[in-house]
Amino acid sequence: MNSSHAVESTARRVAGHWRRRLLARGIAALFLLAGPALAAAAPTPAVPALIPVPAEMQAQAGRFTVDAHTVIVVPPGDRQALFAANYLARSLKRVRGLSLPVRALAEAPIGAIVLRLNPHAPVDKRGGYVLQVDAQGATIEARDERGIFYGAITLWQLLTAHAGHGPVRIDGISIHDWPRFAWRGLMLDSARHFQSVDTIEQVLDAMARHKLDVFHWHLTDDQGWRIQIKRYPELTRIGAWRTPPGAGSHGEPLRYGGFYTQAQIRQVVAYAAARHIEVVPELDMPGHAQAAVASYPGQVGVTGRRPPVSVDWGVNPYLYNVDDRSLHFIENVLDEVMALFPSKYIHLGGDEAIKDEWKASSQVQAKMKALGISNENALQSWFTNRLGEYLQRHGRRLIGWDEILEGGLPRTASVMSWRGTAGAIAAAKQDHDVVLAPAGWLYFDNLQTRRADEPSGRLSVLPLSRVYRFEPIDPSLTAGQARHVLGVEAALWSEYMISPWQVQHALFPRVDALSEIAWSPRKQRDWRSFLQRLPAQMRRYRAFGIAAADTPFAPTFHLDETVSKALESGHAMVSLDNQLGFGTLRYTTDGSEPGRRSPVYARPFTVALPATVRAATFAPDGSELAAPRVRVFDRAALLTLRNGQLEACPGGNLGLRVPLLPDLGTRHTPVYDMDLFHACWVYPQAPLDTVTGIDVDMARLARNYGLAHDQSKVVAYPARTVHGELEVHEDRCDGPLLASLPLPAGRQLGERFALHGVLMQRQGVHDLCLRVTAPIDGPLYGLGMVRLLEGSTKVGSAGLRRGH
């Protein structure tokens, strides 16, 4: 919101000043050494490698050298400055290898780093700070402890902007900085997959280094109840555990789950508070309640029957009851939650509550009649408002997902908008506070690219560029309405985030884009400048052992001609690019690993078959942005497509990339692109002139998806045998049948097997439609690889291949 004309003027002045200063020193702006495919990322003049970019920067005379003799100084007795100083020292040692002592001194020596609270510091906004660097040292001043901490983070970034260990020299600079939004949030779902306290604290540290300040902790859902409630021990004795599909096979655990004790929660809350992060707990209701109902069906369930803790992702039918017994139960739970979490807001979910149980219950219908409520959406609004009033009486505020608007927005509620931005706009126009968390821009369980080497996740790809370009303030809002926009939040739902490395892969580097949206003035944000500042962050991630995704930078290999032409000529025309259009691509064709001295990719090149091409991406300073990738070009490889290369059938959507088993998440776990409604894939543009057979690698996968009212949309294809077949059709899914490969008997999940058969001979290039006719009340089937075969083909039975 600090996007006044004054700030815009400052932004222009800062950019100009940095340009003049760099040119005066003979330092060229950082242009990419990439070929035509990457030309879109031509940079703007370089600015310091700071993310998020500060509100105001001004270059100063002099340079400051930091080495082992440099002291970090805080005033005696200033605990908050002391914590920030120690945090700076630890982070600097981790990334740069420098060990700087922290001293409490009334007078700082020349050449020191000084952190101090100053009630008259020039920046008067909460969390704002001033950082001054010149030849005499560095000084951070702020009116509050948050500002001191954020200033220390900025100085740490300045000192780690360039690669290397040991002493570092930085240019003089004056920074006046403050956050644009008060709510700079990240949501982590610990209900679907449980993360250790160590993992949670790693996430909190990463948030702190990005100046994020709200950790939204999703603690209850259909698949697990993760918070200890002492009054109701069954919530964790029963509700925290589930029996996974495929339990006991291929490494899938017999029992999966876990919960956080109240002592652990206090530990996490204190850890976050020291880093100026507020923890907002979420207990989802009235829907996503199956784990709670499984624990106490008589107290909170609508029917009184006990379901299992769910193993199905998606939307499940169980709701909280709306009678006094259920509400009293919830209020008792909230009492313990409020005792653990001092946050202003308590998140009570409200999303995806299908109302079938309420509609079928005579008691619920009688309650609606007594209350004068005409429909179930309005009943949810009543339920939400009742709990909101309870929280309000205890000095707290309710926040919920935008579905709480549907029955009339409860007067006590704030809104978190996930289904686009319309909910936030509507709520702000009704004078309710809102947080923007739209799925299409800020749901980080969406994969970052469509690359085949991405792990499991949603295939609604969310690239870094789309995250960065999200603007939280809709132009339709008046200035008064815009003040209701508290800020923004990214969400990481964990159905497919099984291991800590997957959490890190999904979050980073997209958290960098989030931090700049949430912190920096709108007019200071610049995509090309952001890309230039990103390589320093990737180095910092490596120093902290964070498995940030390199897939947006990773080289992609393209065959710039048809497969049939390459097979006929014995040569392949190859081009390279990456999703971001950033960095220098270097490649080899002699079997060696690409390095800094390897050829720079500039234009498509030709290789004779067979050939192996390797490529990697490097930053302008020579550091590696993406590890080497390899592609083989020979006849067998050109006739083979693997998972990630197959396409959706017409009218379908490969919307999910799922692991072999739901709770199996090692780095080497196979993944499969799936359309939950159509067991169908397309092998595009298959050259069939010389093809006589087909090999397919497949796996049986769990059909663990709560589709609710969409269940009727699942298509069953007619089968010829009891177990079904994999059919191969020419051009269309109702086109000529070229092969029918019977599926082997069995229902064991996680089983991988190979099918082999003759393909009816055809001439020319055709799409191949591959569809599974197995019964839709059994396992799903995934395709791992499809290989077209040349020469003589013998038909055999399906071969089972066990293991991962």
C-alpha positions in Angstrom: 0.0 0.0 0.0 3.1 2.2 0.2 2.8 2.9 -3.6 2.4 6.7 -3.4 3.9 9.0 -6.0 6.8 9.6 -3.6 7.7 6.0 -3.5 7.5 5.7 -7.3 9.8 8.7 -7.6 12.2 7.1 -5.1 12.2 3.8 -7.1 13.1 5.7 -10.3 15.8 7.7 -8.5 17.3 4.5 -7.0 17.4 2.7 -10.3 19.1 5.6 -11.9 21.6 6.0 -9.1 22.6 2.4 -9.2 23.0 2.5 -13.0 25.3 5.5 -12.8 27.3 4.0 -10.0 27.8 0.7 -11.7 28.8 2.4 -15.0 31.2 4.7 -13.1 33.0 1.7 -11.7 33.1 0.0 -15.1 30.9 -2.8 -14.0 28.6 -3.9 -16.9 25.0 -4.7 -16.0 24.5 -8.5 -15.8 23.5 -9.6 -19.3 22.7 -13.2 -19.9 25.1 -15.2 -22.0 22.2 -17.2 -23.5 21.1 -17.8 -27.0 17.9 -16.7 -28.7 15.6 -19.0 -26.8 16.5 -17.2 -23.6 16.5 -13.6 -24.9 13.2 -12.8 -23.2 15.0 -12.4 -19.9 17.3 -9.5 -20.9 18.0 -7.8 -17.5 17.4 -4.4 -16.1 20.4 -2.7 -14.4 21.6 -4.7 -11.5 20.6 -4.0 -7.9 21.9 -5.7 -4.8 20.8 -9.3 -4.5 18.1 -8.6 -2.0 14.8 -10.5 -1.8 12.3 -9.0 -1.1 13.5 -5.8 -2.7 13.5 -2.9 -0.2 11.1 0.0 -0.4 13.9 2.6 -0.8 17.6 2.3 -1.6 20.3 4.9 -2.1 24.0 4.2 -2.9 26.5 5.7 -0.5 30.2 6.5 -0.7 32.7 4.0 0.7 33.0 0.3 1.0 32.8 -1.8 4.2 34.9 -4.9 4.7 33.6 -7.6 7.0 36.1 -10.2 8.2 36.9 -12.2 11.3 37.8 -9.0 13.2 34.4 -7.4 12.7 32.2 -7.2 15.8 28.4 -7.2 15.9 27.4 -4.7 18.7 24.1 -4.3 20.5 23.2 -2.0 23.4 23.5 -3.6 26.9 20.2 -5.2 28.0 18.6 -5.1 24.6 17.3 -8.7 24.3 15.6 -8.3 20.9 18.6 -6.7 19.3 20.7 -9.5 20.8 18.6 -12.2 19.3 18.7 -10.5 15.9 22.5 -10.1 16.2 23.0 -13.7 17.1 20.7 -14.8 14.2 22.7 -12.6 11.8 26.0 -14.2 13.1 24.7 -17.8 12.8 23.3 -17.2 9.3 26.5 -15.5 8.2 28.6 -18.4 9.5 26.4 -20.9 7.7 26.6 -19.3 4.3 29.9 -17.4 4.3 31.9 -19.3 6.9 32.6 -16.1 8.9 32.4 -16.3 12.7 31.6 -12.8 14.1 31.4 -12.2 17.8 28.4 -10.5 19.3 29.1 -7.9 22.0 26.8 -5.8 24.3 28.6 -2.4 24.3 27.5 1.1 25.1 29.9 2.4 22.4 30.6 0.6 19.2 34.1 0.6 17.7 34.7 1.9 14.2 34.2 -0.9 11.7 31.5 -2.7 13.7 28.0 -3.8 12.8 25.6 -2.1 15.1 21.9 -3.0 15.9 19.9 -0.7 18.1 16.3 0.3 18.8 15.7 4.0 18.3 12.2 5.4 19.0 13.0 8.3 16.6 14.3 6.1 13.7 13.2 7.7 10.4 10.9 4.8 9.3 7.8 4.9 11.6 5.9 1.9 10.1 5.7 -1.4 12.1 8.5 -3.7 11.1 10.3 -0.9 9.3 14.1 -0.2 9.6 17.0 1.9 8.4 20.2 0.2 7.3 23.3 2.4 6.7 26.5 1.0 5.3 29.6 3.0 4.7 33.4 2.7 5.2 32.9 3.1 9.0 30.7 0.1 9.3 27.0 -0.9 9.2 24.1 0.4 11.4 20.6 -1.0 11.7 18.0 1.2 13.5 14.3 0.6 14.0 11.5 1.7 16.3 10.5 -1.9 17.1 12.2 -5.3 17.5 10.7 -6.6 14.2 12.4 -3.9 12.3 15.8 -4.7 13.9 15.3 -8.3 12.9 14.3 -7.5 9.3 17.2 -5.1 9.0 19.6 -7.9 10.1 18.1 -10.2 7.4 18.8 -7.5 4.8 22.3 -7.0 5.9 22.9 -10.8 5.9 21.7 -10.9 2.3 24.0 -8.0 1.3 26.9 -9.9 2.9 26.1 -13.2 1.0 25.1 -11.7 -2.3 28.2 -13.2 -4.0 29.6 -16.7 -3.9 32.6 -17.5 -1.7 33.7 -17.9 1.9 35.7 -15.7 4.2 35.9 -11.9 4.2 33.5 -9.8 2.1 33.4 -6.2 1.0 30.1 -4.5 0.3 29.3 -1.1 -1.2 28.0 1.7 0.8 24.2 1.9 0.8 21.3 3.5 2.6 18.1 1.5 2.9 14.8 2.7 4.3 12.4 -0.3 4.3 9.0 -1.4 5.6 6.5 -4.1 4.7 3.6 -3.4 2.3 1.2 -5.9 4.0 0.8 -6.9 7.6 -0.2 -10.5 6.7 2.7 -12.2 4.9 1.7 -15.8 5.2 2.5 -19.4 4.5 0.2 -22.3 5.1 1.5 -25.8 5.7 -0.9 -28.8 5.8 0.2 -31.2 8.5 -3.0 -33.1 8.5 -2.7 -35.1 5.3 1.0 -35.8 5.9 2.6 -35.2 9.3 5.9 -33.2 9.5 8.3 -33.4 12.4 8.9 -30.5 14.7 12.4 -30.2 13.1 10.8 -29.8 9.7 8.4 -27.2 11.0 11.2 -25.2 12.5 13.2 -25.3 9.3 10.2 -23.9 7.5 9.9 -21.1 10.1 13.5 -20.2 9.7 13.1 -20.0 5.9 10.0 -17.8 6.5 12.1 -15.5 8.7 14.8 -15.1 6.1 12.1 -14.0 3.6 10.4 -11.6 6.1 7.2 -13.6 6.2 5.3 -13.3 9.5 2.2 -15.6 9.6 2.5 -19.4 9.8 -0.9 -20.8 9.1 -0.9 -24.4 10.4 -3.5 -26.7 9.1 -3.8 -29.2 11.9 -7.1 -31.2 11.4 -8.7 -32.8 8.4 -10.4 -36.0 7.3 -7.0 -37.8 7.2 -5.7 -36.8 10.6 -6.1 -34.9 13.8 -2.6 -33.5 14.7 -3.1 -31.4 17.9 -3.2 -32.9 21.4 -6.4 -32.0 23.2 -6.1 -33.2 26.8 -9.9 -33.2 27.5 -10.5 -35.4 24.4 -7.6 -37.9 24.2 -9.4 -40.0 21.5 -8.7 -37.2 19.0 -5.1 -38.2 18.9 -5.3 -41.9 20.0 -7.7 -42.6 17.1 -7.9 -39.5 14.9 -4.1 -39.1 14.4 -3.6 -42.5 12.7 -4.8 -44.2 9.5 -4.2 -47.4 7.7 -2.8 -46.5 4.2 -3.9 -48.2 1.0 -1.4 -50.9 0.2 -0.2 -51.0 3.8 2.6 -53.5 4.4 3.7 -53.7 0.7 6.6 -52.1 -1.0 7.6 -50.0 2.0 4.1 -48.6 2.7 3.7 -48.4 6.5 1.1 -50.4 8.3 0.0 -47.4 10.4 0.6 -43.8 9.4 0.2 -40.5 11.3 1.4 -38.7 14.3 0.4 -35.6 16.4 2.0 -32.7 18.2 1.9 -32.7 21.9 1.0 -29.5 23.7 4.6 -29.1 24.8 5.7 -29.4 21.2 3.2 -26.9 20.1 4.4 -24.4 22.7 7.9 -25.0 21.5 6.9 -24.2 17.9 4.9 -21.1 18.9 7.9 -19.8 20.9 10.3 -20.6 18.1 8.1 -18.7 15.6 7.6 -15.8 18.0 11.3 -15.3 18.4 11.5 -14.8 14.6 8.5 -12.5 14.6 6.1 -15.0 13.1 2.6 -15.5 14.4 1.3 -19.1 14.3 -2.4 -19.2 13.3 -3.9 -22.7 13.9 -6.6 -24.1 11.6 -9.2 -26.6 12.8 -11.3 -27.3 9.7 -15.1 -27.4 10.3 -17.9 -28.1 9.7 -16.5 -30.2 6.8 -13.2 -32.1 6.6 -14.3 -33.6 9.9 -13.8 -37.3 9.4 -10.9 -37.7 11.8 -12.8 -36.0 14.6 -16.0 -38.0 13.9 -14.0 -41.2 13.9 -12.7 -40.2 17.3 -16.0 -39.1 18.9 -18.9 -40.2 16.6 -21.5 -39.7 19.4 -20.4 -36.3 20.4 -19.7 -34.6 17.1 -21.0 -36.8 14.3 -24.3 -36.3 12.6 -25.3 -40.0 12.3 -23.5 -41.4 15.4 -21.8 -44.0 13.4 -17.9 -44.3 13.5 -16.1 -44.1 10.2 -12.4 -44.9 9.8 -9.9 -42.0 9.6 -10.0 -41.3 5.9 -7.4 -42.4 3.5 -9.1 -40.6 0.6 -7.9 -37.2 -0.6 -10.5 -34.7 -1.8 -14.0 -34.1 -0.4 -15.5 -36.5 2.1 -19.1 -36.5 3.4 -18.6 -36.2 7.2 -19.7 -33.0 8.9 -19.8 -31.8 12.5 -23.3 -31.9 14.0 -24.9 -28.6 14.9 -26.5 -29.6 18.2 -25.5 -28.2 21.5 -23.4 -31.2 22.4 -21.3 -30.8 19.3 -20.9 -27.1 19.8 -20.0 -27.5 23.4 -17.4 -30.1 22.4 -15.9 -27.6 19.8 -15.8 -24.8 22.3 -13.9 -27.0 24.8 -11.4 -27.8 22.1 -11.1 -24.1 21.2 -10.4 -23.3 24.9 -7.3 -25.5 24.7 -6.3 -24.2 21.3 -6.5 -20.6 22.5 -4.3 -21.5 25.5 -1.7 -22.9 23.2 -1.8 -20.2 20.4 -1.8 -16.5 21.4 -2.6 -15.5 17.8 -5.3 -12.9 17.1 -6.9 -15.1 14.5 -8.1 -18.7 14.8 -8.8 -20.3 11.4 -11.9 -22.5 11.3 -11.8 -23.6 7.7 -15.3 -23.8 6.3 -14.3 -25.1 2.9 -15.8 -28.0 0.8 -18.5 -28.9 3.3 -21.0 -30.9 1.2 -24.3 -30.8 3.1 -25.6 -34.4 2.4 -25.5 -35.5 6.0 -27.3 -32.3 7.2 -29.9 -32.7 4.5 -30.6 -36.3 5.4 -30.7 -35.7 9.2 -34.2 -35.1 10.7 -32.6 -33.6 13.8 -30.6 -31.1 11.7 -33.6 -30.2 9.7 -35.6 -29.7 12.9 -32.8 -27.4 14.2 -32.9 -25.4 11.0 -36.7 -25.0 11.3 -36.4 -23.9 14.9 -33.8 -21.3 14.0 -35.8 -20.1 11.0 -33.0 -21.1 8.6 -34.1 -21.9 5.1 -31.1 -23.8 3.6 -27.9 -25.6 4.6 -25.5 -22.9 3.4 -27.3 -20.5 5.8 -26.9 -23.1 8.5 -23.2 -23.2 8.0 -23.2 -19.4 8.3 -25.1 -19.7 11.6 -22.6 -22.4 12.8 -19.6 -20.3 11.8 -21.0 -17.2 13.4 -21.8 -19.0 16.7 -18.1 -20.1 16.9 -17.0 -16.7 15.8 -18.9 -15.1 18.7 -17.3 -17.5 21.1 -13.8 -16.6 19.9 -14.7 -12.9 20.0 -15.8 -13.2 23.7 -12.3 -14.5 24.3 -10.6 -11.7 22.5 -9.9 -13.6 19.3 -11.1 -13.3 15.6 -12.4 -16.0 13.3 -11.0 -16.4 9.8 -12.3 -18.9 7.3 -12.1 -19.9 3.6 -14.3 -18.1 1.2 -17.1 -20.7 1.3 -18.3 -19.0 4.5 -19.6 -16.2 2.2 -22.2 -18.6 0.6 -24.8 -18.5 3.3 -24.3 -14.9 4.2 -21.0 -13.7 5.7 -21.0 -14.1 9.5 -20.5 -10.7 11.0 -17.6 -11.9 13.2 -15.6 -13.4 10.3 -12.6 -12.5 8.2 -12.2 -14.2 4.9 -9.3 -16.1 3.3 -10.0 -16.3 -0.4 -8.8 -19.4 -2.2 -11.2 -19.8 -5.1 -9.7 -16.9 -7.0 -10.0 -13.4 -5.8 -13.8 -12.8 -6.0 -14.4 -13.9 -2.4 -11.9 -11.4 -1.1 -13.3 -8.6 -3.2 -16.9 -9.3 -2.1 -15.8 -9.5 1.6 -13.8 -6.3 1.5 -16.7 -4.5 -0.1 -18.7 -5.7 2.9 -16.1 -4.2 5.3 -14.6 -7.5 6.3 -10.9 -8.1 6.5 -9.5 -10.4 3.9 -6.3 -12.4 3.0 -5.6 -13.4 -0.5 -4.6 -17.0 -1.1 -6.0 -17.8 -4.6 -5.2 -21.3 -5.8 -4.4 -20.2 -9.3 -1.5 -18.1 -8.1 -0.5 -19.2 -4.6 -1.2 -22.9 -4.2 2.3 -24.3 -4.0 1.3 -28.0 -4.3 0.8 -27.2 -8.0 3.9 -28.4 -9.7 6.4 -25.7 -10.8 6.9 -27.1 -14.3 5.5 -30.0 -16.5 8.9 -31.6 -16.6 9.0 -35.4 -16.2 11.5 -35.0 -13.3 9.1 -33.1 -11.1 7.9 -35.1 -8.1 4.3 -35.8 -7.2 1.9 -32.9 -7.0 -1.0 -31.3 -8.9 -0.4 -30.9 -12.6 -2.0 -27.4 -12.7 1.4 -26.0 -13.2 2.2 -22.8 -11.2 5.4 -21.3 -12.6 7.5 -18.8 -10.7 6.5 -16.0 -13.1 2.8 -16.4 -12.4 3.4 -16.2 -8.6 5.5 -13.1 -9.0 2.9 -11.3 -11.1 0.0 -11.7 -8.7 -1.3 -8.4 -7.4 -3.3 -8.6 -4.1 -5.2 -5.2 -4.4 -7.9 -5.5 -7.0 -8.5 -2.2 -8.9 -12.2 -2.4 -8.3 -11.6 -1.7 -4.6 -11.8 1.9 -3.2 -9.0 3.1 -1.0 -11.1 2.4 2.1 -12.0 -1.1 0.9 -8.4 -1.8 0.0 -7.5 -1.2 3.7 -9.3 -4.4 4.5 -6.8 -6.4 2.5 -4.5 -7.7 5.3 -2.2 -9.4 2.9 -1.3 -12.5 1.0 -0.6 -16.2 1.8 0.7 -19.2 -0.1 -0.7 -22.6 0.7 1.1 -25.9 0.6 -1.4 -28.8 0.8 0.3 -32.0 1.5 -1.6 -34.8 -0.1 1.4 -35.3 -2.4 4.1 -33.7 -0.2 5.1 -36.8 1.7 8.8 -36.1 2.7 10.6 -33.0 3.9 12.5 -32.7 0.6 9.2 -32.5 -1.3 8.1 -29.7 1.0 11.3 -27.8 0.2 11.0 -28.5 -3.5 7.5 -27.2 -3.6 8.2 -24.0 -1.6 11.5 -22.8 -3.0 12.2 -20.6 -5.0 8.5 -19.7 -5.2 8.6 -18.3 -1.6 11.0 -15.7 -3.0 8.2 -14.4 -5.3 5.7 -14.6 -2.5 7.9 -12.5 -0.2 8.3 -9.8 -2.7 4.6 -9.6 -3.4 3.9 -9.4 0.4 6.7 -7.0 1.4 7.8 -4.7 -1.5 6.0 -1.7 -2.9 4.2 -2.6 -6.1 6.2 -0.2 -8.2 9.5 -1.6 -6.9 8.7 -5.1 -8.2 10.4 -6.0 -11.5 10.5 -9.5 -12.9 13.8 -9.2 -14.8 15.5 -7.7 -11.8 14.0 -10.4 -9.6 15.5 -13.1 -11.8 19.0 -11.5 -11.5 18.7 -11.5 -7.7 17.5 -15.1 -7.6 20.9 -17.0 -8.1 22.2 -15.6 -4.8 19.1 -17.1 -3.1 19.8 -20.5 -4.8 23.3 -20.5 -3.3 21.9 -19.6 0.1 19.5 -22.5 -0.1 22.4 -24.9 -0.9 24.3 -23.6 2.1 21.3 -24.3 4.4 20.8 -27.8 2.9 17.4 -26.8 1.4 16.3 -28.8 -1.6 15.0 -25.9 -3.6 13.6 -26.8 -7.0 16.0 -26.3 -9.9 13.4 -27.5 -12.4 12.4 -23.9 -13.5 16.0 -23.4 -14.5 16.7 -26.9 -15.8 17.4 -27.4 -19.5 14.7 -29.0 -21.6 15.7 -30.9 -24.8 13.6 -30.6 -27.9 13.6 -32.6 -31.1 13.1 -29.8 -33.7 11.8 -32.2 -36.4 9.5 -35.1 -36.5 10.6 -38.4 -35.0 10.0 -40.1 -38.4 12.3 -37.7 -40.2 15.0 -38.2 -37.6 14.7 -42.0 -37.8 14.8 -41.8 -41.6 17.8 -39.5 -41.8 19.8 -40.9 -38.9 20.2 -37.4 -37.5 18.4 -35.3 -34.9 18.0 -31.5 -34.8 18.2 -30.6 -31.1 17.3 -27.3 -29.3 17.5 -26.3 -25.6 15.6 -24.0 -23.4 14.2 -23.7 -19.9 11.0 -22.5 -18.3 12.3 -19.2 -17.0 14.3 -18.2 -20.1 17.1 -17.3 -17.7 20.7 -18.4 -17.3 23.4 -19.8 -19.6 22.8 -23.2 -21.0 26.0 -25.2 -21.6 26.0 -28.7 -23.2 28.1 -31.6 -24.3 27.7 -34.4 -26.8 30.9 -36.3 -26.0 29.6 -38.1 -22.8 31.2 -35.6 -20.4 29.4 -33.6 -17.8 28.7 -30.0 -18.8 30.7 -27.4 -16.8 31.8 -23.8 -17.0 34.0 -24.4 -20.0 31.5 -26.4 -22.0 30.0 -24.9 -25.2 27.3 -22.3 -24.7 24.0 -23.1 -26.3 23.2 -20.5 -28.9 21.1 -22.2 -31.6 19.8 -25.6 -32.6 22.4 -28.2 -33.5 22.4 -31.5 -35.2 23.7 -34.8 -33.8 24.1 -38.2 -35.6 22.2 -41.1 -34.1 23.0 -42.5 -31.6 23.9 -39.6 -29.4 23.8 -38.5 -25.8 23.3 -34.8 -25.0 23.9 -33.4 -21.6 23.1 -29.8 -20.5 23.2 -27.7 -17.4 22.2 -24.1 -16.5 24.6 -21.5 -15.0 24.1 -18.1 -13.5 25.8 -15.0 -14.8 28.5 -15.4 -12.1 29.2 -19.0 -13.2 27.4 -20.8 -10.3 25.2 -23.7 -11.2 21.5 -23.0 -11.3 20.3 -26.4 -12.5 22.1 -29.7 -12.2 22.9 -31.5 -15.5 20.2 -33.3 -17.4 20.7 -35.9 -20.1 18.7 -37.1 -23.1 19.6 -40.0 -25.3 18.9 -39.8 -29.1 18.7 -43.2 -30.7 16.0 -45.3 -32.3 14.7 -46.9 -29.2 14.7 -43.6 -27.2 12.9 -41.8 -30.0 10.2 -44.4 -30.0 9.8 -44.3 -26.2 7.6 -42.0 -24.1 7.8 -42.0 -20.3 5.5 -40.6 -17.7 5.4 -36.8 -18.1 5.6 -37.1 -21.9 2.2 -38.7 -22.5 -0.8 -36.4 -23.1 -4.4 -36.3 -21.9 -7.1 -37.8 -24.0 -9.6 -35.4 -25.7 -12.0 -34.1 -23.0 -9.8 -35.4 -20.2 -7.1 -33.8 -18.0 -4.0 -35.4 -16.5 -4.5 -33.3 -13.3 -2.4 -35.2 -10.8 1.0 -36.7 -10.5 0.7 -39.4 -7.9 3.3 -41.6 -6.1 3.3 -45.4 -6.4 1.7 -45.6 -2.9 0.0 -42.7 -1.1 2.4 -42.5 1.9 5.6 -43.5 0.1 7.7 -40.5 -0.7 11.4 -41.4 -1.2 13.3 -39.5 -3.9 13.2 -42.7 -6.1 9.5 -43.4 -5.8 7.9 -43.7 -9.3 5.2 -41.2 -10.1 2.3 -41.4 -12.5 0.3 -38.7 -14.3 -3.4 -39.5 -13.8 -6.8 -38.4 -15.0 -9.2 -39.5 -12.2 -12.2 -39.5 -14.5 -10.7 -41.1 -17.6 -8.1 -43.9 -17.5 -6.8 -42.7 -20.8 -3.6 -41.3 -22.3 -2.4 -40.2 -25.7 1.0 -41.1 -27.3 1.1 -38.2 -29.9 2.5 -38.5 -33.4 3.7 -42.0 -33.3 5.7 -43.0 -36.5 4.2 -46.4 -37.3 5.9 -47.3 -40.6 8.3 -49.8 -39.0 6.6 -50.5 -35.8 5.4 -54.0 -35.1 4.9 -54.2 -31.3 4.5 -52.3 -28.1 5.9 -52.5 -24.5 4.1 -50.8 -21.6 5.3 -50.4 -18.0 2.3 -50.1 -15.7 1.4 -50.0 -12.0 -1.6 -50.6 -9.8 -2.3 -47.4 -7.8 -4.7 -46.6 -5.0 -8.1 -45.2 -5.9 -8.1 -43.1 -2.8 -10.0 -40.0 -3.8 -13.2 -38.6 -2.3 -15.0 -37.3 -5.4 -18.3 -36.6 -3.6 -20.9 -35.5 -6.2 -18.3 -35.8 -9.0 -18.1 -39.6 -8.6 -20.7 -40.1 -11.4 -18.2 -38.5 -13.8 -15.8 -41.4 -13.6 -15.9 -43.1 -17.0 -16.0 -46.9 -17.3 -14.7 -48.3 -20.6 -16.2 -51.6 -21.7 -13.9 -54.6 -20.9 -13.5 -57.8 -22.9 -12.0 -59.8 -20.0 -12.7 -60.0 -16.2 -9.7 -57.9 -15.3 -9.8 -55.5 -18.2 -7.3 -54.6 -20.8 -5.0 -51.8 -22.0 -6.4 -50.9 -25.4 -4.4 -49.1 -28.1 -6.6 -47.2 -30.6 -5.5 -45.4 -33.8 -5.9 -41.6 -33.9 -9.1 -41.5 -31.8 -10.2 -43.3 -28.7 -13.0 -44.8 -30.7 -10.7 -45.4 -33.7 -9.5 -48.7 -35.0 -8.2 -51.1 -32.3 -4.5 -51.8 -32.9 -3.8 -53.9 -29.8 -5.6 -55.2 -26.7 -3.2 -56.2 -23.9 -5.0 -58.1 -21.0 -4.2 -56.9 -17.5 -2.9 -59.5 -15.1 -5.0 -60.8 -12.3 -4.5 -59.2 -8.9 -5.4 -56.1 -6.9 -2.2 -55.6 -4.8 -1.4 -51.8 -4.8 2.1 -50.8 -5.7 2.5 -53.7 -8.0 4.4 -52.9 -11.2 4.2 -55.0 -14.3 5.0 -55.0 -18.0 2.7 -55.6 -20.9 4.0 -56.7 -24.3 2.1 -57.3 -27.5 1.8 -57.0 -31.2 0.7 -53.7 -32.7 -1.4 -54.0 -35.9 0.8 -52.6 -38.6 0.0 -49.1 -39.9 1.7 -46.6 -42.2 2.4 -43.0 -41.5 2.2 -40.9 -38.3 -0.8 -41.4 -35.9 -1.8 -40.5 -32.4 -2.3 -43.6 -30.2 -5.0 -43.6 -27.6 -4.2 -45.9 -24.7 -7.0 -46.6 -22.3 -7.6 -49.0 -19.4 -10.9 -51.0 -19.3 -10.4 -52.3 -15.7 -13.5 -52.0 -13.4 -13.7 -48.6 -11.8 -14.4 -50.1 -8.3 -10.8 -51.4 -8.2 -7.3 -50.0 -8.4 -6.3 -47.2 -10.7 -3.6 -48.0 -13.3 -0.7 -45.8 -14.2 1.5 -45.8 -17.2 5.2 -45.4 -16.5 6.6 -46.0 -20.0 5.3 -46.8 -23.5 7.9 -48.1 -26.1 7.1 -48.8 -29.7 9.0 -51.8 -31.1 10.5 -52.4 -34.5 11.3 -55.8 -36.1 9.9 -59.2 -35.2 7.6 -59.2 -32.1 6.6 -62.3 -30.1 3.5 -62.2 -28.0 3.9 -63.3 -24.4 2.0 -63.0 -21.2 2.2 -59.9 -19.0 5.3 -59.9 -16.9 5.2 -58.9 -13.3 8.1 -56.8 -11.9 8.2 -56.3 -8.2 9.7 -53.6 -6.1 10.0 -49.9 -6.7 
